[in-house]
Amino acid sequence: MVFTAYVLGVSKIGKEREVLEKCLKIKGVVEGTVVFGEYDVIVKIQTDDVKELSRKVEEIRRIEELLRSVTLISSQ
């Protein structure tokens, strides 16, 4: 089973690209983009282990320039 998480994040003002770059360096993050609106960054994580997925989400949440996030998890 493949688990996919979409992490929607709000960054400090002007730090959107820095947050995205840090996210994209995390193994398991397969894509990401800067967006406009309520959220500043969206990244997609994929793994076959739900515990590993949780660790990746926690790693993203520890990014200093990230103020808050919402995580959406799906399974296929």
N, CA, C and O atoms as a GROMACS GRO file, in nm:
protein
  304
    1MET      N    1   0.084  -0.117   0.000
    1MET     CA    2   0.000   0.000   0.000
    1MET      C    3   0.089   0.124   0.000
    1MET      O    4   0.190   0.130   0.071
    2VAL      N    5   0.053   0.221  -0.078
    2VAL     CA    6   0.127   0.348  -0.084
    2VAL      C    7   0.049   0.453  -0.007
    2VAL      O    8  -0.071   0.472  -0.029
    3PHE      N    9   0.117   0.520   0.083
    3PHE     CA   10   0.057   0.630   0.158
    3PHE      C   11   0.107   0.761   0.100
    3PHE      O   12   0.226   0.777   0.073
    4THR      N   13   0.015   0.853   0.081
    4THR     CA   14   0.049   0.984   0.027
    4THR      C   15  -0.002   1.090   0.125
    4THR      O   16  -0.114   1.082   0.175
    5ALA      N   17   0.082   1.188   0.150
    5ALA     CA   18   0.041   1.300   0.235
    5ALA      C   19   0.066   1.429   0.159
    5ALA      O   20   0.168   1.445   0.092
    6TYR      N   21  -0.027   1.519   0.171
    6TYR     CA   22  -0.012   1.654   0.118
    6TYR      C   23  -0.001   1.746   0.238
    6TYR      O   24  -0.091   1.752   0.322
    7VAL      N   25   0.110   1.818   0.246
    7VAL     CA   26   0.130   1.910   0.357
    7VAL      C   27   0.112   2.052   0.303
    7VAL      O   28   0.185   2.096   0.214
    8LEU      N   29   0.014   2.122   0.359
    8LEU     CA   30  -0.013   2.260   0.322
    8LEU      C   31   0.045   2.347   0.432
    8LEU      O   32   0.011   2.330   0.549
    9GLY      N   33   0.132   2.440   0.395
    9GLY     CA   34   0.202   2.516   0.498
    9GLY      C   35   0.192   2.666   0.482
    9GLY      O   36   0.179   2.719   0.372
   10VAL      N   37   0.197   2.733   0.595
   10VAL     CA   38   0.203   2.879   0.601
   10VAL      C   39   0.342   2.914   0.652
   10VAL      O   40   0.383   2.869   0.759
   11SER      N   41   0.413   2.995   0.574
   11SER     CA   42   0.550   3.031   0.611
   11SER      C   43   0.556   3.173   0.664
   11SER      O   44   0.461   3.251   0.654
   12LYS      N   45   0.673   3.205   0.720
   12LYS     CA   46   0.699   3.344   0.755
   12LYS      C   47   0.700   3.425   0.625
   12LYS      O   48   0.732   3.371   0.519
   13ILE      N   49   0.665   3.552   0.633
   13ILE     CA   50   0.658   3.637   0.514
   13ILE      C   51   0.793   3.638   0.443
   13ILE      O   52   0.898   3.662   0.503
   14GLY      N   53   0.788   3.611   0.313
   14GLY     CA   54   0.907   3.612   0.230
   14GLY      C   55   0.992   3.487   0.238
   14GLY      O   56   1.098   3.481   0.175
   15LYS      N   57   0.949   3.386   0.312
   15LYS     CA   58   1.028   3.265   0.331
   15LYS      C   59   0.968   3.144   0.259
   15LYS      O   60   1.009   3.030   0.284
   16GLU      N   61   0.873   3.168   0.170
   16GLU     CA   62   0.803   3.058   0.102
   16GLU      C   63   0.899   2.968   0.025
   16GLU      O   64   0.894   2.845   0.039
   17ARG      N   65   0.985   3.026  -0.055
   17ARG     CA   66   1.078   2.948  -0.137
   17ARG      C   67   1.180   2.873  -0.050
   17ARG      O   68   1.218   2.761  -0.082
   18GLU      N   69   1.223   2.936   0.057
   18GLU     CA   70   1.316   2.870   0.148
   18GLU      C   71   1.252   2.747   0.212
   18GLU      O   72   1.316   2.642   0.223
   19VAL      N   73   1.127   2.760   0.255
   19VAL     CA   74   1.055   2.646   0.312
   19VAL      C   75   1.042   2.535   0.207
   19VAL      O   76   1.066   2.418   0.237
   20LEU      N   77   1.004   2.573   0.086
   20LEU     CA   78   0.989   2.473  -0.020
   20LEU      C   79   1.121   2.402  -0.047
   20LEU      O   80   1.123   2.280  -0.059
   21GLU      N   81   1.230   2.475  -0.057
   21GLU     CA   82   1.361   2.414  -0.083
   21GLU      C   83   1.398   2.315   0.027
   21GLU      O   84   1.451   2.207  -0.003
   22LYS      N   85   1.372   2.350   0.152
   22LYS     CA   86   1.402   2.259   0.263
   22LYS      C   87   1.315   2.135   0.256
   22LYS      O   88   1.362   2.024   0.284
   23CYS      N   89   1.189   2.152   0.221
   23CYS     CA   90   1.098   2.037   0.208
   23CYS      C   91   1.144   1.942   0.098
   23CYS      O   92   1.144   1.820   0.116
   24LEU      N   93   1.184   1.998  -0.015
   24LEU     CA   94   1.222   1.916  -0.130
   24LEU      C   95   1.351   1.836  -0.105
   24LEU      O   96   1.378   1.740  -0.178
   25LYS      N   97   1.428   1.873  -0.004
   25LYS     CA   98   1.550   1.799   0.030
   25LYS      C   99   1.520   1.676   0.116
   25LYS      O  100   1.608   1.592   0.137
   26ILE      N  101   1.399   1.666   0.166
   26ILE     CA  102   1.360   1.555   0.253
   26ILE      C  103   1.326   1.434   0.166
   26ILE      O  104   1.243   1.443   0.075
   27LYS      N  105   1.391   1.321   0.196
   27LYS     CA  106   1.364   1.198   0.120
   27LYS      C  107   1.217   1.160   0.136
   27LYS      O  108   1.164   1.158   0.247
   28GLY      N  109   1.153   1.130   0.025
   28GLY     CA  110   1.012   1.094   0.027
   28GLY      C  111   0.922   1.207  -0.020
   28GLY      O  112   0.808   1.183  -0.060
   29VAL      N  113   0.974   1.330  -0.018
   29VAL     CA  114   0.897   1.442  -0.074
   29VAL      C  115   0.916   1.434  -0.225
   29VAL      O  116   1.027   1.451  -0.276
   30VAL      N  117   0.807   1.409  -0.297
   30VAL     CA  118   0.817   1.385  -0.440
   30VAL      C  119   0.787   1.508  -0.526
   30VAL      O  120   0.827   1.514  -0.642
   31GLU      N  121   0.718   1.604  -0.469
   31GLU     CA  122   0.694   1.728  -0.541
   31GLU      C  123   0.645   1.836  -0.446
   31GLU      O  124   0.602   1.807  -0.334
   32GLY      N  125   0.652   1.959  -0.491
   32GLY     CA  126   0.606   2.070  -0.409
   32GLY      C  127   0.601   2.197  -0.492
   32GLY      O  128   0.662   2.206  -0.598
   33THR      N  129   0.529   2.294  -0.440
   33THR     CA  130   0.516   2.421  -0.511
   33THR      C  131   0.479   2.532  -0.413
   33THR      O  132   0.421   2.507  -0.306
   34VAL      N  133   0.512   2.653  -0.451
   34VAL     CA  134   0.466   2.771  -0.378
   34VAL      C  135   0.331   2.808  -0.437
   34VAL      O  136   0.313   2.806  -0.559
   35VAL      N  137   0.236   2.840  -0.350
   35VAL     CA  138   0.101   2.876  -0.395
   35VAL      C  139   0.060   3.008  -0.330
   35VAL      O  140   0.124   3.057  -0.237
   36PHE      N  141  -0.046   3.064  -0.380
   36PHE     CA  142  -0.101   3.188  -0.326
   36PHE      C  143  -0.236   3.160  -0.264
   36PHE      O  144  -0.310   3.073  -0.311
   37GLY      N  145  -0.268   3.232  -0.160
   37GLY     CA  146  -0.396   3.212  -0.092
   37GLY      C  147  -0.372   3.189   0.056
   37GLY      O  148  -0.280   3.247   0.114
   38GLU      N  149  -0.454   3.106   0.116
   38GLU     CA  150  -0.445   3.079   0.259
   38GLU      C  151  -0.314   3.010   0.295
   38GLU      O  152  -0.260   3.032   0.404
   39TYR      N  153  -0.263   2.927   0.204
   39TYR     CA  154  -0.138   2.856   0.228
   39TYR      C  155  -0.031   2.909   0.134
   39TYR      O  156  -0.062   2.967   0.030
   40ASP      N  157   0.095   2.890   0.172
   40ASP     CA  158   0.208   2.939   0.092
   40ASP      C  159   0.279   2.828   0.017
   40ASP      O  160   0.337   2.851  -0.090
   41VAL      N  161   0.276   2.707   0.072
   41VAL     CA  162   0.351   2.595   0.016
   41VAL      C  163   0.266   2.469   0.025
   41VAL      O  164   0.195   2.447   0.123
   42ILE      N  165   0.274   2.386  -0.080
   42ILE     CA  166   0.213   2.254  -0.076
   42ILE      C  167   0.319   2.155  -0.119
   42ILE      O  168   0.384   2.174  -0.222
   43VAL      N  169   0.338   2.047  -0.040
   43VAL     CA  170   0.431   1.942  -0.078
   43VAL      C  171   0.362   1.807  -0.070
   43VAL      O  172   0.269   1.786   0.008
   44LYS      N  173   0.409   1.716  -0.152
   44LYS     CA  174   0.354   1.580  -0.158
   44LYS      C  175   0.460   1.482  -0.112
   44LYS      O  176   0.573   1.484  -0.161
   45ILE      N  177   0.423   1.396  -0.018
   45ILE     CA  178   0.512   1.292   0.034
   45ILE      C  179   0.451   1.157  -0.002
   45ILE      O  180   0.330   1.139   0.007
   46GLN      N  181   0.536   1.063  -0.043
   46GLN     CA  182   0.488   0.928  -0.069
   46GLN      C  183   0.582   0.827  -0.004
   46GLN      O  184   0.704   0.840  -0.012
   47THR      N  185   0.522   0.726   0.058
   47THR     CA  186   0.599   0.618   0.120
   47THR      C  187   0.507   0.497   0.136
   47THR      O  188   0.385   0.509   0.129
   48ASP      N  189   0.568   0.382   0.156
   48ASP     CA  190   0.487   0.262   0.177
   48ASP      C  191   0.476   0.225   0.325
   48ASP      O  192   0.422   0.121   0.360
   49ASP      N  193   0.527   0.312   0.412
   49ASP     CA  194   0.526   0.288   0.556
   49ASP      C  195   0.463   0.409   0.626
   49ASP      O  196   0.516   0.520   0.618
   50VAL      N  197   0.353   0.389   0.692
   50VAL     CA  198   0.280   0.499   0.755
   50VAL      C  199   0.364   0.564   0.867
   50VAL      O  200   0.352   0.685   0.889
   51LYS      N  201   0.446   0.486   0.936
   51LYS     CA  202   0.531   0.545   1.041
   51LYS      C  203   0.638   0.636   0.979
   51LYS      O  204   0.669   0.741   1.034
   52GLU      N  205   0.692   0.594   0.866
   52GLU     CA  206   0.790   0.677   0.795
   52GLU      C  207   0.722   0.805   0.745
   52GLU      O  208   0.782   0.912   0.749
   53LEU      N  209   0.601   0.793   0.700
   53LEU     CA  210   0.525   0.910   0.656
   53LEU      C  211   0.510   1.010   0.771
   53LEU      O  212   0.527   1.130   0.753
   54SER      N  213   0.478   0.959   0.888
   54SER     CA  214   0.464   1.043   1.006
   54SER      C  215   0.596   1.114   1.038
   54SER      O  216   0.596   1.232   1.073
   55ARG      N  217   0.708   1.042   1.028
   55ARG     CA  218   0.838   1.103   1.055
   55ARG      C  219   0.869   1.215   0.955
   55ARG      O  220   0.924   1.318   0.993
   56LYS      N  221   0.834   1.196   0.830
   56LYS     CA  222   0.858   1.298   0.728
   56LYS      C  223   0.774   1.423   0.754
   56LYS      O  224   0.821   1.535   0.739
   57VAL      N  225   0.649   1.402   0.792
   57VAL     CA  226   0.562   1.515   0.825
   57VAL      C  227   0.619   1.592   0.944
   57VAL      O  228   0.621   1.715   0.943
   58GLU      N  229   0.664   1.520   1.045
   58GLU     CA  230   0.725   1.585   1.162
   58GLU      C  231   0.850   1.663   1.123
   58GLU      O  232   0.874   1.772   1.176
   59GLU      N  233   0.929   1.608   1.032
   59GLU     CA  234   1.049   1.678   0.987
   59GLU      C  235   1.013   1.810   0.918
   59GLU      O  236   1.079   1.912   0.939
   60ILE      N  237   0.910   1.807   0.838
   60ILE     CA  238   0.864   1.930   0.772
   60ILE      C  239   0.814   2.029   0.875
   60ILE      O  240   0.843   2.148   0.866
   61ARG      N  241   0.738   1.981   0.972
   61ARG     CA  242   0.682   2.071   1.073
   61ARG      C  243   0.787   2.138   1.160
   61ARG      O  244   0.761   2.242   1.222
   62ARG      N  245   0.908   2.081   1.164
   62ARG     CA  246   1.017   2.139   1.241
   62ARG      C  247   1.093   2.248   1.165
   62ARG      O  248   1.183   2.311   1.222
   63ILE      N  249   1.059   2.272   1.040
   63ILE     CA  250   1.127   2.377   0.965
   63ILE      C  251   1.096   2.511   1.031
   63ILE      O  252   0.980   2.549   1.048
   64GLU      N  253   1.200   2.583   1.069
   64GLU     CA  254   1.186   2.704   1.149
   64GLU      C  255   1.099   2.811   1.082
   64GLU      O  256   1.024   2.880   1.150
   65GLU      N  257   1.110   2.824   0.952
   65GLU     CA  258   1.036   2.930   0.879
   65GLU      C  259   0.890   2.893   0.854
   65GLU      O  260   0.814   2.975   0.802
   66LEU      N  261   0.850   2.773   0.890
   66LEU     CA  262   0.712   2.727   0.873
   66LEU      C  263   0.633   2.760   0.999
   66LEU      O  264   0.666   2.711   1.108
   67LEU      N  265   0.530   2.840   0.986
   67LEU     CA  266   0.452   2.884   1.101
   67LEU      C  267   0.346   2.782   1.142
   67LEU      O  268   0.325   2.757   1.261
   68ARG      N  269   0.278   2.724   1.043
   68ARG     CA  270   0.176   2.623   1.072
   68ARG      C  271   0.153   2.539   0.949
   68ARG      O  272   0.189   2.578   0.838
   69SER      N  273   0.092   2.423   0.969
   69SER     CA  274   0.066   2.334   0.856
   69SER      C  275  -0.060   2.251   0.880
   69SER      O  276  -0.108   2.236   0.992
   70VAL      N  277  -0.110   2.200   0.770
   70VAL     CA  278  -0.223   2.106   0.770
   70VAL      C  279  -0.177   1.988   0.686
   70VAL      O  280  -0.119   2.006   0.578
   71THR      N  281  -0.202   1.867   0.734
   71THR     CA  282  -0.161   1.748   0.661
   71THR      C  283  -0.283   1.667   0.621
   71THR      O  284  -0.370   1.638   0.703
   72LEU      N  285  -0.289   1.631   0.494
   72LEU     CA  286  -0.396   1.547   0.440
   72LEU      C  287  -0.333   1.415   0.398
   72LEU      O  288  -0.240   1.416   0.317
   73ILE      N  289  -0.382   1.303   0.449
   73ILE     CA  290  -0.323   1.172   0.419
   73ILE      C  291  -0.424   1.088   0.341
   73ILE      O  292  -0.542   1.082   0.375
   74SER      N  293  -0.374   1.022   0.236
   74SER     CA  294  -0.458   0.930   0.160
   74SER      C  295  -0.384   0.798   0.145
   74SER      O  296  -0.262   0.793   0.157
   75SER      N  297  -0.457   0.692   0.118
   75SER     CA  298  -0.396   0.561   0.090
   75SER      C  299  -0.454   0.511  -0.040
   75SER      O  300  -0.570   0.537  -0.073
   76GLN      N  301  -0.372   0.440  -0.114
   76GLN     CA  302  -0.415   0.390  -0.245
   76GLN      C  303  -0.403   0.240  -0.251
   76GLN      O  304  -0.434   0.179  -0.353
   0.00000   0.00000   0.00000
